[in-house]
Structures are given as structure tokens and as C-alpha cells.
């Protein structure tokens, strides 16, 4: 049995809600890049521009990368919590209006 591990970065899908760009391929472009690498290497970043990003990221000292990632993830979490509270707030107000009638 041969094992092939493919490492993705961001791909433009409905779930990610990211627009396709040079560094964010469409699912079709990404899957075509993946199939070209099957059977060649054990560990591969198949999409060319993801490979370039991965190379550059590995050159950044861990302390800077960790700090950046922590700030970025905390920011994303904060946005998600705000969005969740807005959704719950709108659901609560619509439920209270329904109960009045």
C-alpha cells in the first residue's frame, strides 16, 4: 500500500466563503492539481501557489508565526461570537413577537 498525504491551504468553497484567487483555487483547479501528484511523493502540497506559500511560511520563525496565528484566530473567533449573538438576538426578538400575537 502506498500512502500519499496532500496538504491543502485555502480552497474557494461554499463553506469557506472565500473568493477564488491566485492563492485560493476553485475546487476544480485544486482537485486537478491533487490528481497529478497521486503516487509521486509521500507528503505533498499539490497546488503550485499553496506550495509557494508553504515554502515561505516555513521560513518565518515560529515565534512570529505563532503570534500572528493566535491574533488571527482570536479575531475570527470574536467575529463568530458576535455573529452568533446577533443571530440569537434576532431569534429571541422574533420569538417574543410571535408570543405576543
DRENDREN-998491 format. One record per residue: residue number from 1; residue in one letter; z, x, y of N, C-alpha, C in turn. Coordinates in steps of 0.1 Angstrom, whole numbers, plus 5000, padded with zeros to 4 digits. Atoms other than C-alpha are relative to their C-alpha. Example, Ala and Ser with C-alpha at 12.3 -4.5 7.8 and 13.67 -1.06 7.14 Angstrom:
residues 2
PT/k/r/n.up/n.east/n.north/ca.up/ca.east/ca.north/c.up/c.east/c.north
PT/1/A/5000/5009/4988/5078/5123/4955/5000/5009/5012 .
PT/2/S/5000/4991/4989/5071/5137/4989/5008/4992/5011 .
This chain:
residues 101
PT/k/r/n.up/n.east/n.north/ca.up/ca.east/ca.north/c.up/c.east/c.north
PT/1/X/5000/5008/4988/5000/5000/5000/5000/5009/5012 .
PT/2/X/5000/4993/4987/4991/5013/5035/5007/4991/5010 .
PT/3/X/4993/5007/4989/5012/5004/5065/4994/5004/5013 .
PT/4/X/5006/4997/4987/4997/5001/5099/5009/4992/5011 .
PT/5/X/4992/5006/4990/5021/4994/5128/4993/5001/5014 .
PT/6/X/5007/5000/4988/5004/4983/5160/5010/4995/5011 .
PT/7/X/4991/5003/4989/5024/4983/5193/4993/4994/5011 .
PT/8/X/5006/5006/4988/5014/4958/5219/5008/5001/5012 .
PT/9/X/4993/5002/4987/5022/4956/5255/4997/4986/5004 .
PT/10/X/5002/5014/4997/5015/4925/5275/4986/4996/4997 .
PT/11/X/5012/5006/5003/4987/4902/5264/5000/4986/5008 .
PT/12/X/5001/5013/4993/4975/4872/5285/4999/4988/4991 .
PT/13/X/4999/5012/5009/4986/4841/5266/5006/4989/5008 .
PT/14/X/4992/5011/4993/5000/4807/5275/5014/5003/5000 .
PT/15/X/4986/4997/5000/5034/4819/5265/5004/5010/5011 .
PT/16/X/4996/4990/4990/5034/4850/5288/4996/4995/5014 .
PT/17/X/5004/5005/4987/5016/4831/5316/4995/5011/5009 .
PT/18/X/5005/4989/4992/5001/4864/5327/4985/4999/5001 .
PT/19/X/5014/5000/4998/4966/4866/5341/4994/5012/4993 .
PT/20/X/5007/4989/5006/4941/4888/5323/4996/5010/5011 .
PT/21/X/5004/4990/4990/4935/4921/5340/4997/5013/4991 .
PT/22/X/5003/4988/5007/4927/4957/5331/5011/5004/4990 .
PT/23/X/4989/4996/5009/4962/4963/5316/5006/4988/4993 .
PT/24/X/4996/5012/5007/4967/4927/5304/4988/4993/4994 .
PT/25/X/5012/5005/5005/4939/4919/5280/5002/4985/4995 .
PT/26/X/5000/5014/5006/4929/4884/5267/5004/5002/4985 .
PT/27/X/4997/4999/5014/4940/4876/5231/4987/5005/4992 .
PT/28/X/5012/4996/5007/4903/4881/5220/4998/5015/5001 .
PT/29/X/5002/4985/4998/4900/4916/5236/5010/5008/4992 .
PT/30/X/4990/4993/5007/4933/4926/5221/4998/5000/4985 .
PT/31/X/5002/5001/5015/4926/4913/5186/4988/5009/4996 .
PT/32/X/5011/4992/5004/4892/4931/5186/5004/5015/5000 .
PT/33/X/4995/4986/4999/4909/4964/5196/5009/5002/4987 .
PT/34/X/4991/4998/5012/4935/4958/5168/4992/5002/4987 .
PT/35/X/5007/4999/5012/4910/4953/5141/4992/5013/4998 .
PT/36/X/5007/4987/5000/4892/4985/5150/5009/5011/4995 .
PT/37/X/4990/4990/5003/4924/5005/5143/5006/4998/4986 .
PT/38/X/4994/5002/5013/4933/4990/5109/4996/5011/4990 .
PT/39/X/5003/4989/5010/4936/5018/5083/4999/5014/5005 .
PT/40/X/5002/4986/4995/4934/5048/5106/5013/5007/5002 .
PT/41/X/4988/4994/4996/4969/5056/5118/5012/4991/4995 .
PT/42/X/4988/5008/5004/5004/5046/5107/5006/4992/5012 .
PT/43/X/4995/5006/4988/5015/5039/5143/4990/5001/5011 .
PT/44/X/5011/4999/4990/4990/5030/5170/5002/4990/5011 .
PT/45/X/5001/5009/4989/4987/5014/5204/4985/4997/5001 .
PT/46/X/5014/5002/5002/4953/4998/5198/4992/4998/5012 .
PT/47/X/5007/5003/4988/4943/4986/5232/5000/5013/5009 .
PT/48/X/5001/4987/4993/4930/5016/5253/5009/5001/5012 .
PT/49/X/4992/5000/4988/4948/5007/5285/5015/4999/4997 .
PT/50/X/4986/5000/5004/4980/5000/5267/5004/5014/4995 .
PT/51/X/4998/4986/5005/4977/5034/5251/5002/5009/5012 .
PT/52/X/4999/4993/4987/4973/5049/5286/5014/4998/5006 .
PT/53/X/4987/5004/4995/5004/5030/5298/5011/5006/4992 .
PT/54/X/4990/4994/5009/5024/5041/5268/5002/5015/5002 .
PT/55/X/4999/4986/4998/5015/5077/5273/5007/5003/5013 .
PT/56/X/4993/4997/4987/5026/5076/5310/5014/4996/4999 .
PT/57/X/4986/5004/5001/5058/5057/5302/5008/5010/4992 .
PT/58/X/4992/4990/5008/5068/5083/5276/5003/5013/5008 .
PT/59/X/4998/4988/4991/5065/5110/5304/5012/4998/5010 .
PT/60/X/4989/5003/4991/5092/5092/5325/5013/5003/4994 .
PT/61/X/4987/4997/5006/5127/5105/5320/5008/4987/4997 .
PT/62/X/4993/5013/5004/5149/5079/5301/5009/4994/5010 .
PT/63/X/4991/5005/4991/5174/5076/5328/4993/4991/5011 .
PT/64/X/5007/5008/4990/5148/5063/5353/4994/4988/4994 .
PT/65/X/5006/5011/5008/5131/5041/5327/5010/4990/4997 .
PT/66/X/4989/5010/5003/5164/5025/5316/5004/4993/5013 .
PT/67/X/4995/5007/4988/5174/5018/5352/4989/4990/5005 .
PT/68/X/5011/5010/4996/5140/5002/5360/5000/4988/4991 .
PT/69/X/5001/5011/5009/5140/4981/5329/5012/4991/5001 .
PT/70/X/4988/5009/4998/5176/4969/5335/4998/4992/5012 .
PT/71/X/5002/5008/4988/5168/4958/5370/4989/4990/4998 .
PT/72/X/5010/5009/5003/5136/4942/5359/5004/4988/4991 .
PT/73/X/4995/5010/5010/5152/4923/5330/5010/4991/5007 .
PT/74/X/4989/5008/4993/5182/4912/5352/4993/4990/5010 .
PT/75/X/5008/5008/4991/5157/4899/5378/4994/4988/4993 .
PT/76/X/5006/5010/5008/5138/4880/5351/5010/4990/4995 .
PT/77/X/4989/5009/5005/5170/4866/5337/5005/4990/5012 .
PT/78/X/4996/5008/4988/5181/4854/5372/4990/4989/5003 .
PT/79/X/5010/5010/4997/5148/4837/5378/5000/4989/4989 .
PT/80/X/5000/5010/5011/5150/4820/5344/5012/4991/5001 .
PT/81/X/4988/5008/4999/5186/4808/5350/4998/4990/5012 .
PT/82/X/5002/5009/4989/5176/4794/5384/4990/4989/4996 .
PT/83/X/5010/5010/5004/5146/4776/5369/5007/4990/4990 .
PT/84/X/4993/5009/5009/5169/4762/5341/5009/4990/5008 .
PT/85/X/4991/5009/4992/5194/4749/5367/4992/4990/5008 .
PT/86/X/5009/5009/4992/5166/4733/5387/4996/4989/4990 .
PT/87/X/5005/5010/5010/5153/4715/5355/5012/4991/4997 .
PT/88/X/4988/5008/5003/5188/4704/5346/5004/4991/5011 .
PT/89/X/4997/5008/4988/5194/4692/5382/4991/4988/5001 .
PT/90/X/5010/5011/4999/5162/4671/5382/5002/4990/4989 .
PT/91/X/4998/5009/5011/5170/4657/5348/5013/4991/5003 .
PT/92/X/4988/5008/4997/5205/4647/5359/4998/4990/5011 .
PT/93/X/5002/5010/4989/5193/4630/5391/4991/4989/4995 .
PT/94/X/5008/5011/5006/5166/4611/5371/5008/4991/4991 .
PT/95/X/4992/5008/5009/5192/4600/5346/5010/4991/5008 .
PT/96/X/4991/5008/4992/5216/4588/5373/4992/4988/5007 .
PT/97/X/5008/5011/4995/5188/4568/5389/4996/4990/4990 .
PT/98/X/5003/5009/5011/5179/4553/5356/5012/4991/4997 .
PT/99/X/4987/5007/5003/5216/4543/5350/5003/4989/5011 .
PT/100/X/4998/5009/4989/5217/4525/5384/4992/4987/4999 .
PT/101/X/5009/5012/5001/5189/4501/5375/5003/4994/4988 .
